[in-house]
Amino acid sequence: MSGISPLDLLSDLVADARKAGAEAADAVLIDSASLSVGLRLGALERLERAESGDVGLRVLIGRRQAFVSSSDRSKAALAELVERAVAMARAIPEDPYCGLADPADLARDFPDLDVCDPDEPAAETLIDMVRAAEDAARAVSGVTNSEGAEAGWGRSGVAIVASNGFSHAYAVTSSSLSVSVLAGTSAQGMERDYDYSSAVFLADLREAEEIGHEAGRRAVRRLGARKVATRQVPVIFDPRVARGLLSSLAGAINGAGVARGTSFLKDKLGEAIFARGVRVVDDPHRRRGLRSRPCDGEGIATRTRAIVEDGVLTSWLLDLRSARQLGMRSTGHASRGTSSPPSPSASNFYLEAGPVTPAEMIHDISEGFYITDLSGQGVNGVTGDYSRGASGFWIKGGELAFPVNEVTVAGNLKDMFLNLTPASDLVLRHGIDAPTLRIDGLMVAGR
């Protein structure tokens, strides 16, 4: 069916599903293209370009729904798609919470979010970037080897049409550049570190030389790392790892988990989960935001929300299904692919900056731990228990004293959130962001 627009193709598909017996239906089309390069020790190791396209159809008959997807857009394939979807919907068990959005809740105005870079970069452009990044990293004194540099670009076009009257299409792009190097020797010990940048527009990436130099500097300053004795101390989370705590929060307030009763925050709506003054924002309308979107995956209008206001949890992240389970309204957080039901997810999610600088935050710590890297997946979303491998720097007398590795940081996220203090250095770079964070009283387990 070449030559037909995505919205027209989906409109015909939804109409055909209705004719075949579906009481309601929606369809999603996603076309993607990507370009990636990888280089190590000056030699090009990977150059790939890929394109893909997929069409997904959801049909509803009563309280039954079925999903079918296909990469074949021929007339015969789409007819078979409709036939299979309707047959499946008649056979599967009922879901009392499924259904399309009420037309009154659909997005009507779509803000210009500037989330699509109109120009695809040439492969040579990405190759020049990775070469410059790796060269800058290897030029740092003490760097002895490289794990390589990578750059990528991607574009996705999304179209959604539903029988409730919703119809919209938009496109998003992303670009990235990263480099990872090793410092030291086998005799003295070796350390690895990295740096990276990601953005909607290629031109908004940090300079390749800056990324490379920072990766090299980080690796070298980790040389001579050692364990410390087990103790309970104030812990500082560098912004690079602090955003992981925000990811844990986003998971804990995901409506699907809350409805199942599998979140450690399931009973905390309307209660203080952070200290007073702490504010967490979800902003789907940030211009050139990596997770910005003009509407959610079910056509619901999106808006900026203070998820945490003055320390109090004010909202879950809800799609239609989880909202119905909880007796609430969708918050416009549905995301979806072509072959599975919508599910809630955060957009541009960040913890607002506090009043003190990172240096001021560290200044009064006689002994503590500054974390620059975390490993392992030791976060229990049901209980909030937190235990992860960590490396970074020991703090003595308010200053970074020496590098530390092979330790574990442990606590419980409910207590960690309540005792969290944000610094003033928030930079919105990744889609989920946080400033430097201080949490007192965490257990650091070493020797």
Disulfide bonds with the S-S distance in Angstrom:
none
